[in-house]
């Protein structure tokens, strides 16, 4: 794992969205690197507010909020079937998984497989403690850690993720 810090001070939703588009993860179901499915806001007590503002104000989407601590092996298959069903059509909607660091033990893999499989919606999550998120569940998300002591945005690049940078965005150094 590696913490990446933005070079400019302050919070920017535009920069958050742009950075998210440049992070890929190794999808177990596809055996290939694909773009992360969304953002996990792990910035402490402000995470729910930041997530909701990002989804509604910046992306201009509606969202379904799912409480992960209430998910069970009996309830999640219905949600997964609804989201991934061939008859399901969603537009301008995101799914917000609240407090994924408190998910019911044993549900991490099932939820992660759904996030990996359902590509018709944006996925977002919140966490009070990023160290408590199950690694398989956090993999399809860019984890935003909030502003560091320097006032700069920080991200967690996880094992199994890579930062995809096109050659045109690199600055040339003539040293």
Rosetta constraint file for C-alpha pairs under 8 A:
AtomPair CA 1 CA 156 HARMONIC 6.82 0.50
AtomPair CA 1 CA 157 HARMONIC 5.69 0.50
AtomPair CA 1 CA 158 HARMONIC 4.38 0.50
AtomPair CA 1 CA 159 HARMONIC 5.36 0.50
AtomPair CA 2 CA 156 HARMONIC 5.78 0.50
AtomPair CA 2 CA 157 HARMONIC 5.10 0.50
AtomPair CA 2 CA 158 HARMONIC 6.38 0.50
AtomPair CA 3 CA 154 HARMONIC 6.58 0.50
AtomPair CA 3 CA 155 HARMONIC 5.58 0.50
AtomPair CA 3 CA 156 HARMONIC 4.62 0.50
AtomPair CA 3 CA 157 HARMONIC 6.10 0.50
AtomPair CA 4 CA 154 HARMONIC 5.59 0.50
AtomPair CA 4 CA 155 HARMONIC 5.12 0.50
AtomPair CA 4 CA 156 HARMONIC 6.25 0.50
AtomPair CA 4 CA 157 HARMONIC 6.95 0.50
AtomPair CA 5 CA 152 HARMONIC 6.39 0.50
AtomPair CA 5 CA 153 HARMONIC 5.74 0.50
AtomPair CA 5 CA 154 HARMONIC 4.41 0.50
AtomPair CA 5 CA 155 HARMONIC 6.40 0.50
AtomPair CA 6 CA 152 HARMONIC 5.70 0.50
AtomPair CA 6 CA 153 HARMONIC 5.33 0.50
AtomPair CA 6 CA 154 HARMONIC 6.35 0.50
AtomPair CA 7 CA 152 HARMONIC 6.82 0.50
AtomPair CA 8 CA 152 HARMONIC 6.15 0.50
AtomPair CA 9 CA 150 HARMONIC 7.32 0.50
AtomPair CA 9 CA 151 HARMONIC 5.25 0.50
AtomPair CA 9 CA 152 HARMONIC 4.37 0.50
AtomPair CA 9 CA 153 HARMONIC 7.15 0.50
AtomPair CA 10 CA 147 HARMONIC 7.33 0.50
AtomPair CA 10 CA 151 HARMONIC 5.74 0.50
AtomPair CA 10 CA 152 HARMONIC 5.48 0.50
AtomPair CA 10 CA 153 HARMONIC 6.67 0.50
AtomPair CA 11 CA 147 HARMONIC 7.23 0.50
AtomPair CA 11 CA 152 HARMONIC 7.19 0.50
AtomPair CA 11 CA 153 HARMONIC 6.16 0.50
AtomPair CA 12 CA 16 HARMONIC 6.23 0.50
AtomPair CA 13 CA 17 HARMONIC 6.21 0.50
AtomPair CA 13 CA 54 HARMONIC 6.63 0.50
AtomPair CA 13 CA 58 HARMONIC 6.84 0.50
AtomPair CA 14 CA 18 HARMONIC 6.18 0.50
AtomPair CA 14 CA 58 HARMONIC 7.89 0.50
AtomPair CA 15 CA 19 HARMONIC 5.98 0.50
AtomPair CA 16 CA 20 HARMONIC 6.13 0.50
AtomPair CA 17 CA 21 HARMONIC 6.44 0.50
AtomPair CA 18 CA 22 HARMONIC 6.84 0.50
AtomPair CA 19 CA 23 HARMONIC 6.82 0.50
AtomPair CA 20 CA 36 HARMONIC 7.00 0.50
AtomPair CA 20 CA 38 HARMONIC 6.96 0.50
AtomPair CA 20 CA 39 HARMONIC 6.99 0.50
AtomPair CA 20 CA 142 HARMONIC 6.05 0.50
AtomPair CA 21 CA 35 HARMONIC 6.67 0.50
AtomPair CA 21 CA 36 HARMONIC 7.44 0.50
AtomPair CA 22 CA 35 HARMONIC 7.17 0.50
AtomPair CA 22 CA 163 HARMONIC 5.78 0.50
AtomPair CA 22 CA 164 HARMONIC 5.05 0.50
AtomPair CA 22 CA 165 HARMONIC 6.57 0.50
AtomPair CA 23 CA 35 HARMONIC 5.86 0.50
AtomPair CA 23 CA 36 HARMONIC 6.03 0.50
AtomPair CA 23 CA 142 HARMONIC 7.03 0.50
AtomPair CA 23 CA 161 HARMONIC 6.79 0.50
AtomPair CA 23 CA 162 HARMONIC 5.76 0.50
AtomPair CA 23 CA 163 HARMONIC 4.63 0.50
AtomPair CA 23 CA 164 HARMONIC 5.86 0.50
AtomPair CA 24 CA 33 HARMONIC 5.77 0.50
AtomPair CA 24 CA 34 HARMONIC 5.05 0.50
AtomPair CA 24 CA 35 HARMONIC 4.12 0.50
AtomPair CA 24 CA 36 HARMONIC 5.25 0.50
AtomPair CA 24 CA 161 HARMONIC 5.47 0.50
AtomPair CA 24 CA 162 HARMONIC 5.36 0.50
AtomPair CA 24 CA 163 HARMONIC 6.35 0.50
AtomPair CA 24 CA 164 HARMONIC 6.80 0.50
AtomPair CA 25 CA 33 HARMONIC 5.08 0.50
AtomPair CA 25 CA 34 HARMONIC 5.59 0.50
AtomPair CA 25 CA 35 HARMONIC 6.27 0.50
AtomPair CA 25 CA 36 HARMONIC 6.03 0.50
AtomPair CA 25 CA 139 HARMONIC 6.62 0.50
AtomPair CA 25 CA 140 HARMONIC 6.35 0.50
AtomPair CA 25 CA 160 HARMONIC 5.63 0.50
AtomPair CA 25 CA 161 HARMONIC 4.15 0.50
AtomPair CA 25 CA 162 HARMONIC 6.32 0.50
AtomPair CA 26 CA 31 HARMONIC 6.68 0.50
AtomPair CA 26 CA 32 HARMONIC 5.45 0.50
AtomPair CA 26 CA 33 HARMONIC 4.29 0.50
AtomPair CA 26 CA 34 HARMONIC 6.51 0.50
AtomPair CA 26 CA 160 HARMONIC 5.59 0.50
AtomPair CA 26 CA 161 HARMONIC 6.44 0.50
AtomPair CA 27 CA 31 HARMONIC 5.59 0.50
AtomPair CA 27 CA 32 HARMONIC 5.64 0.50
AtomPair CA 27 CA 33 HARMONIC 5.92 0.50
AtomPair CA 27 CA 34 HARMONIC 6.53 0.50
AtomPair CA 27 CA 116 HARMONIC 6.99 0.50
AtomPair CA 27 CA 140 HARMONIC 7.86 0.50
AtomPair CA 28 CA 32 HARMONIC 7.51 0.50
AtomPair CA 29 CA 113 HARMONIC 7.80 0.50
AtomPair CA 29 CA 116 HARMONIC 7.47 0.50
AtomPair CA 29 CA 117 HARMONIC 7.80 0.50
AtomPair CA 36 CA 139 HARMONIC 7.82 0.50
AtomPair CA 36 CA 140 HARMONIC 4.84 0.50
AtomPair CA 36 CA 141 HARMONIC 5.36 0.50
AtomPair CA 36 CA 142 HARMONIC 6.49 0.50
AtomPair CA 37 CA 115 HARMONIC 7.13 0.50
AtomPair CA 37 CA 116 HARMONIC 7.31 0.50
AtomPair CA 37 CA 119 HARMONIC 7.50 0.50
AtomPair CA 37 CA 122 HARMONIC 6.43 0.50
AtomPair CA 37 CA 123 HARMONIC 5.71 0.50
AtomPair CA 37 CA 124 HARMONIC 7.98 0.50
AtomPair CA 37 CA 140 HARMONIC 5.48 0.50
AtomPair CA 37 CA 141 HARMONIC 5.85 0.50
AtomPair CA 38 CA 122 HARMONIC 6.03 0.50
AtomPair CA 38 CA 123 HARMONIC 4.78 0.50
AtomPair CA 38 CA 124 HARMONIC 5.30 0.50
AtomPair CA 38 CA 140 HARMONIC 7.09 0.50
AtomPair CA 38 CA 141 HARMONIC 5.10 0.50
AtomPair CA 38 CA 142 HARMONIC 6.31 0.50
AtomPair CA 39 CA 123 HARMONIC 6.96 0.50
AtomPair CA 39 CA 124 HARMONIC 5.02 0.50
AtomPair CA 39 CA 125 HARMONIC 6.42 0.50
AtomPair CA 39 CA 141 HARMONIC 4.98 0.50
AtomPair CA 39 CA 142 HARMONIC 4.71 0.50
AtomPair CA 39 CA 143 HARMONIC 5.92 0.50
AtomPair CA 39 CA 144 HARMONIC 6.90 0.50
AtomPair CA 40 CA 124 HARMONIC 5.57 0.50
AtomPair CA 40 CA 125 HARMONIC 4.34 0.50
AtomPair CA 40 CA 126 HARMONIC 5.37 0.50
AtomPair CA 40 CA 127 HARMONIC 7.05 0.50
AtomPair CA 40 CA 138 HARMONIC 7.66 0.50
AtomPair CA 40 CA 141 HARMONIC 5.69 0.50
AtomPair CA 40 CA 142 HARMONIC 5.95 0.50
AtomPair CA 40 CA 143 HARMONIC 4.70 0.50
AtomPair CA 40 CA 144 HARMONIC 6.05 0.50
AtomPair CA 41 CA 47 HARMONIC 5.15 0.50
AtomPair CA 41 CA 48 HARMONIC 7.48 0.50
AtomPair CA 41 CA 50 HARMONIC 7.15 0.50
AtomPair CA 41 CA 51 HARMONIC 6.21 0.50
AtomPair CA 41 CA 124 HARMONIC 7.69 0.50
AtomPair CA 41 CA 125 HARMONIC 6.06 0.50
AtomPair CA 41 CA 126 HARMONIC 4.73 0.50
AtomPair CA 41 CA 127 HARMONIC 6.22 0.50
AtomPair CA 41 CA 143 HARMONIC 6.14 0.50
AtomPair CA 41 CA 144 HARMONIC 5.09 0.50
AtomPair CA 41 CA 145 HARMONIC 6.69 0.50
AtomPair CA 41 CA 146 HARMONIC 7.64 0.50
AtomPair CA 42 CA 47 HARMONIC 5.82 0.50
AtomPair CA 42 CA 126 HARMONIC 5.80 0.50
AtomPair CA 42 CA 127 HARMONIC 4.64 0.50
AtomPair CA 42 CA 128 HARMONIC 5.76 0.50
AtomPair CA 42 CA 129 HARMONIC 6.45 0.50
AtomPair CA 42 CA 130 HARMONIC 5.78 0.50
AtomPair CA 42 CA 143 HARMONIC 6.47 0.50
AtomPair CA 42 CA 144 HARMONIC 5.66 0.50
AtomPair CA 42 CA 145 HARMONIC 4.94 0.50
AtomPair CA 42 CA 146 HARMONIC 6.79 0.50
AtomPair CA 43 CA 47 HARMONIC 5.12 0.50
AtomPair CA 43 CA 127 HARMONIC 7.45 0.50
AtomPair CA 43 CA 128 HARMONIC 6.90 0.50
AtomPair CA 43 CA 144 HARMONIC 6.77 0.50
AtomPair CA 43 CA 145 HARMONIC 4.82 0.50
AtomPair CA 43 CA 146 HARMONIC 4.36 0.50
AtomPair CA 43 CA 147 HARMONIC 7.62 0.50
AtomPair CA 44 CA 127 HARMONIC 7.13 0.50
AtomPair CA 44 CA 128 HARMONIC 4.82 0.50
AtomPair CA 44 CA 129 HARMONIC 6.94 0.50
AtomPair CA 44 CA 146 HARMONIC 7.73 0.50
AtomPair CA 45 CA 128 HARMONIC 6.48 0.50
AtomPair CA 46 CA 50 HARMONIC 6.10 0.50
AtomPair CA 47 CA 51 HARMONIC 6.00 0.50
AtomPair CA 47 CA 126 HARMONIC 5.71 0.50
AtomPair CA 47 CA 127 HARMONIC 6.83 0.50
AtomPair CA 47 CA 128 HARMONIC 7.30 0.50
AtomPair CA 48 CA 52 HARMONIC 6.16 0.50
AtomPair CA 48 CA 98 HARMONIC 7.60 0.50
AtomPair CA 48 CA 126 HARMONIC 6.05 0.50
AtomPair CA 49 CA 53 HARMONIC 6.05 0.50
AtomPair CA 50 CA 54 HARMONIC 6.00 0.50
AtomPair CA 51 CA 55 HARMONIC 6.18 0.50
AtomPair CA 51 CA 124 HARMONIC 7.18 0.50
AtomPair CA 51 CA 125 HARMONIC 7.36 0.50
AtomPair CA 51 CA 126 HARMONIC 7.06 0.50
AtomPair CA 52 CA 56 HARMONIC 5.97 0.50
AtomPair CA 52 CA 57 HARMONIC 7.94 0.50
AtomPair CA 53 CA 57 HARMONIC 5.19 0.50
AtomPair CA 53 CA 58 HARMONIC 6.85 0.50
AtomPair CA 54 CA 58 HARMONIC 4.98 0.50
AtomPair CA 54 CA 59 HARMONIC 6.31 0.50
AtomPair CA 55 CA 59 HARMONIC 5.09 0.50
AtomPair CA 55 CA 60 HARMONIC 6.22 0.50
AtomPair CA 55 CA 61 HARMONIC 5.64 0.50
AtomPair CA 55 CA 62 HARMONIC 7.16 0.50
AtomPair CA 55 CA 63 HARMONIC 7.38 0.50
AtomPair CA 55 CA 94 HARMONIC 7.22 0.50
AtomPair CA 56 CA 60 HARMONIC 4.52 0.50
AtomPair CA 56 CA 61 HARMONIC 5.00 0.50
AtomPair CA 56 CA 62 HARMONIC 6.11 0.50
AtomPair CA 56 CA 63 HARMONIC 7.85 0.50
AtomPair CA 57 CA 61 HARMONIC 7.77 0.50
AtomPair CA 60 CA 92 HARMONIC 7.63 0.50
AtomPair CA 61 CA 92 HARMONIC 4.92 0.50
AtomPair CA 61 CA 93 HARMONIC 5.27 0.50
AtomPair CA 61 CA 94 HARMONIC 6.52 0.50
AtomPair CA 62 CA 92 HARMONIC 6.22 0.50
AtomPair CA 62 CA 93 HARMONIC 4.80 0.50
AtomPair CA 62 CA 94 HARMONIC 6.25 0.50
AtomPair CA 63 CA 93 HARMONIC 5.07 0.50
AtomPair CA 63 CA 94 HARMONIC 4.45 0.50
AtomPair CA 63 CA 95 HARMONIC 5.43 0.50
AtomPair CA 63 CA 96 HARMONIC 6.59 0.50
AtomPair CA 64 CA 93 HARMONIC 7.41 0.50
AtomPair CA 64 CA 94 HARMONIC 6.38 0.50
AtomPair CA 64 CA 95 HARMONIC 4.94 0.50
AtomPair CA 64 CA 96 HARMONIC 5.98 0.50
AtomPair CA 65 CA 95 HARMONIC 6.10 0.50
AtomPair CA 65 CA 96 HARMONIC 4.66 0.50
AtomPair CA 65 CA 97 HARMONIC 6.11 0.50
AtomPair CA 65 CA 98 HARMONIC 6.84 0.50
AtomPair CA 66 CA 95 HARMONIC 7.40 0.50
AtomPair CA 66 CA 96 HARMONIC 6.08 0.50
AtomPair CA 66 CA 97 HARMONIC 5.06 0.50
AtomPair CA 66 CA 98 HARMONIC 6.07 0.50
AtomPair CA 67 CA 71 HARMONIC 6.97 0.50
AtomPair CA 67 CA 97 HARMONIC 6.21 0.50
AtomPair CA 67 CA 98 HARMONIC 5.16 0.50
AtomPair CA 67 CA 99 HARMONIC 7.17 0.50
AtomPair CA 68 CA 97 HARMONIC 6.18 0.50
AtomPair CA 68 CA 98 HARMONIC 5.93 0.50
AtomPair CA 68 CA 99 HARMONIC 6.41 0.50
AtomPair CA 68 CA 100 HARMONIC 5.92 0.50
AtomPair CA 68 CA 102 HARMONIC 6.82 0.50
AtomPair CA 68 CA 103 HARMONIC 4.89 0.50
AtomPair CA 68 CA 104 HARMONIC 6.98 0.50
AtomPair CA 69 CA 99 HARMONIC 7.49 0.50
AtomPair CA 69 CA 100 HARMONIC 7.77 0.50
AtomPair CA 69 CA 102 HARMONIC 5.67 0.50
AtomPair CA 69 CA 103 HARMONIC 4.74 0.50
AtomPair CA 69 CA 104 HARMONIC 5.47 0.50
AtomPair CA 70 CA 103 HARMONIC 7.82 0.50
AtomPair CA 70 CA 104 HARMONIC 7.33 0.50
AtomPair CA 71 CA 75 HARMONIC 6.12 0.50
AtomPair CA 71 CA 76 HARMONIC 6.04 0.50
AtomPair CA 71 CA 103 HARMONIC 7.35 0.50
AtomPair CA 71 CA 104 HARMONIC 6.55 0.50
AtomPair CA 71 CA 107 HARMONIC 7.59 0.50
AtomPair CA 72 CA 76 HARMONIC 5.99 0.50
AtomPair CA 72 CA 104 HARMONIC 6.95 0.50
AtomPair CA 72 CA 107 HARMONIC 7.07 0.50
AtomPair CA 73 CA 77 HARMONIC 7.11 0.50
AtomPair CA 73 CA 107 HARMONIC 6.81 0.50
AtomPair CA 74 CA 78 HARMONIC 7.86 0.50
AtomPair CA 75 CA 79 HARMONIC 6.89 0.50
AtomPair CA 76 CA 80 HARMONIC 6.02 0.50
AtomPair CA 76 CA 111 HARMONIC 7.70 0.50
AtomPair CA 77 CA 81 HARMONIC 5.95 0.50
AtomPair CA 78 CA 82 HARMONIC 6.13 0.50
AtomPair CA 79 CA 83 HARMONIC 6.22 0.50
AtomPair CA 80 CA 84 HARMONIC 6.01 0.50
AtomPair CA 80 CA 114 HARMONIC 6.12 0.50
AtomPair CA 81 CA 85 HARMONIC 5.42 0.50
AtomPair CA 82 CA 88 HARMONIC 6.66 0.50
AtomPair CA 83 CA 88 HARMONIC 6.54 0.50
AtomPair CA 83 CA 118 HARMONIC 6.77 0.50
AtomPair CA 84 CA 88 HARMONIC 6.96 0.50
AtomPair CA 84 CA 114 HARMONIC 7.79 0.50
AtomPair CA 84 CA 117 HARMONIC 7.47 0.50
AtomPair CA 84 CA 118 HARMONIC 5.61 0.50
AtomPair CA 90 CA 120 HARMONIC 6.94 0.50
AtomPair CA 90 CA 121 HARMONIC 7.05 0.50
AtomPair CA 91 CA 120 HARMONIC 7.91 0.50
AtomPair CA 91 CA 121 HARMONIC 7.48 0.50
AtomPair CA 92 CA 121 HARMONIC 7.81 0.50
AtomPair CA 93 CA 121 HARMONIC 6.10 0.50
AtomPair CA 93 CA 122 HARMONIC 6.94 0.50
AtomPair CA 94 CA 121 HARMONIC 5.41 0.50
AtomPair CA 94 CA 122 HARMONIC 4.55 0.50
AtomPair CA 94 CA 123 HARMONIC 5.77 0.50
AtomPair CA 94 CA 124 HARMONIC 7.13 0.50
AtomPair CA 95 CA 121 HARMONIC 6.91 0.50
AtomPair CA 95 CA 122 HARMONIC 6.22 0.50
AtomPair CA 95 CA 123 HARMONIC 5.00 0.50
AtomPair CA 95 CA 124 HARMONIC 6.02 0.50
AtomPair CA 96 CA 123 HARMONIC 6.22 0.50
AtomPair CA 96 CA 124 HARMONIC 4.71 0.50
AtomPair CA 96 CA 125 HARMONIC 5.22 0.50
AtomPair CA 96 CA 126 HARMONIC 7.65 0.50
AtomPair CA 97 CA 123 HARMONIC 7.74 0.50
AtomPair CA 97 CA 124 HARMONIC 6.20 0.50
AtomPair CA 97 CA 125 HARMONIC 4.48 0.50
AtomPair CA 97 CA 126 HARMONIC 6.51 0.50
AtomPair CA 98 CA 125 HARMONIC 5.62 0.50
AtomPair CA 98 CA 126 HARMONIC 5.07 0.50
AtomPair CA 98 CA 127 HARMONIC 7.10 0.50
AtomPair CA 99 CA 103 HARMONIC 7.13 0.50
AtomPair CA 99 CA 125 HARMONIC 6.97 0.50
AtomPair CA 99 CA 126 HARMONIC 4.98 0.50
AtomPair CA 99 CA 127 HARMONIC 4.59 0.50
AtomPair CA 99 CA 128 HARMONIC 6.68 0.50
AtomPair CA 100 CA 125 HARMONIC 6.61 0.50
AtomPair CA 100 CA 126 HARMONIC 6.28 0.50
AtomPair CA 100 CA 127 HARMONIC 5.70 0.50
AtomPair CA 100 CA 133 HARMONIC 6.33 0.50
AtomPair CA 101 CA 127 HARMONIC 5.52 0.50
AtomPair CA 101 CA 128 HARMONIC 7.00 0.50
AtomPair CA 101 CA 129 HARMONIC 6.55 0.50
AtomPair CA 101 CA 130 HARMONIC 6.92 0.50
AtomPair CA 101 CA 132 HARMONIC 5.12 0.50
AtomPair CA 101 CA 133 HARMONIC 4.35 0.50
AtomPair CA 101 CA 134 HARMONIC 7.14 0.50
AtomPair CA 102 CA 132 HARMONIC 7.77 0.50
AtomPair CA 102 CA 133 HARMONIC 7.73 0.50
AtomPair CA 103 CA 107 HARMONIC 6.85 0.50
AtomPair CA 103 CA 108 HARMONIC 6.98 0.50
AtomPair CA 104 CA 108 HARMONIC 7.63 0.50
AtomPair CA 107 CA 111 HARMONIC 6.13 0.50
AtomPair CA 108 CA 112 HARMONIC 6.01 0.50
AtomPair CA 108 CA 134 HARMONIC 6.64 0.50
AtomPair CA 108 CA 136 HARMONIC 6.99 0.50
AtomPair CA 108 CA 137 HARMONIC 5.64 0.50
AtomPair CA 109 CA 113 HARMONIC 6.10 0.50
AtomPair CA 109 CA 136 HARMONIC 6.62 0.50
AtomPair CA 109 CA 137 HARMONIC 6.73 0.50
AtomPair CA 110 CA 114 HARMONIC 6.47 0.50
AtomPair CA 111 CA 115 HARMONIC 6.29 0.50
AtomPair CA 111 CA 137 HARMONIC 7.13 0.50
AtomPair CA 112 CA 116 HARMONIC 6.08 0.50
AtomPair CA 112 CA 136 HARMONIC 6.52 0.50
AtomPair CA 112 CA 137 HARMONIC 4.89 0.50
AtomPair CA 112 CA 138 HARMONIC 7.95 0.50
AtomPair CA 112 CA 140 HARMONIC 7.57 0.50
AtomPair CA 113 CA 117 HARMONIC 6.02 0.50
AtomPair CA 114 CA 118 HARMONIC 5.86 0.50
AtomPair CA 115 CA 119 HARMONIC 7.63 0.50
AtomPair CA 115 CA 123 HARMONIC 7.09 0.50
AtomPair CA 115 CA 140 HARMONIC 7.24 0.50
AtomPair CA 116 CA 140 HARMONIC 6.76 0.50
AtomPair CA 124 CA 141 HARMONIC 7.64 0.50
AtomPair CA 127 CA 133 HARMONIC 7.59 0.50
AtomPair CA 129 CA 133 HARMONIC 7.28 0.50
AtomPair CA 130 CA 143 HARMONIC 7.81 0.50
AtomPair CA 130 CA 145 HARMONIC 7.76 0.50
AtomPair CA 133 CA 137 HARMONIC 6.89 0.50
AtomPair CA 133 CA 138 HARMONIC 6.28 0.50
AtomPair CA 134 CA 138 HARMONIC 6.31 0.50
AtomPair CA 135 CA 139 HARMONIC 6.13 0.50
AtomPair CA 136 CA 140 HARMONIC 7.99 0.50
AtomPair CA 138 CA 142 HARMONIC 7.86 0.50
AtomPair CA 138 CA 143 HARMONIC 7.44 0.50
AtomPair CA 139 CA 158 HARMONIC 7.01 0.50
AtomPair CA 139 CA 160 HARMONIC 7.10 0.50
AtomPair CA 139 CA 161 HARMONIC 7.15 0.50
AtomPair CA 142 CA 155 HARMONIC 7.23 0.50
AtomPair CA 142 CA 156 HARMONIC 7.06 0.50
AtomPair CA 142 CA 157 HARMONIC 7.29 0.50
AtomPair CA 143 CA 155 HARMONIC 5.71 0.50
AtomPair CA 143 CA 156 HARMONIC 5.33 0.50
AtomPair CA 143 CA 157 HARMONIC 7.44 0.50
AtomPair CA 144 CA 153 HARMONIC 7.74 0.50
AtomPair CA 144 CA 154 HARMONIC 6.18 0.50
AtomPair CA 144 CA 155 HARMONIC 4.63 0.50
AtomPair CA 144 CA 156 HARMONIC 6.56 0.50
AtomPair CA 145 CA 153 HARMONIC 7.38 0.50
AtomPair CA 145 CA 154 HARMONIC 5.26 0.50
AtomPair CA 145 CA 155 HARMONIC 5.38 0.50
AtomPair CA 145 CA 156 HARMONIC 6.85 0.50
AtomPair CA 146 CA 153 HARMONIC 5.66 0.50
AtomPair CA 146 CA 154 HARMONIC 5.72 0.50
AtomPair CA 146 CA 155 HARMONIC 7.62 0.50
AtomPair CA 147 CA 151 HARMONIC 5.16 0.50
AtomPair CA 147 CA 152 HARMONIC 5.03 0.50
AtomPair CA 147 CA 153 HARMONIC 4.51 0.50
AtomPair CA 147 CA 154 HARMONIC 5.96 0.50
AtomPair CA 148 CA 152 HARMONIC 5.52 0.50
AtomPair CA 148 CA 153 HARMONIC 6.41 0.50
AtomPair CA 148 CA 154 HARMONIC 6.36 0.50
AtomPair CA 157 CA 161 HARMONIC 6.27 0.50
AtomPair CA 157 CA 162 HARMONIC 7.09 0.50
AtomPair CA 157 CA 163 HARMONIC 7.87 0.50
AtomPair CA 158 CA 162 HARMONIC 7.86 0.50
AtomPair CA 165 CA 169 HARMONIC 6.89 0.50
AtomPair CA 165 CA 170 HARMONIC 7.70 0.50
AtomPair CA 166 CA 170 HARMONIC 7.30 0.50
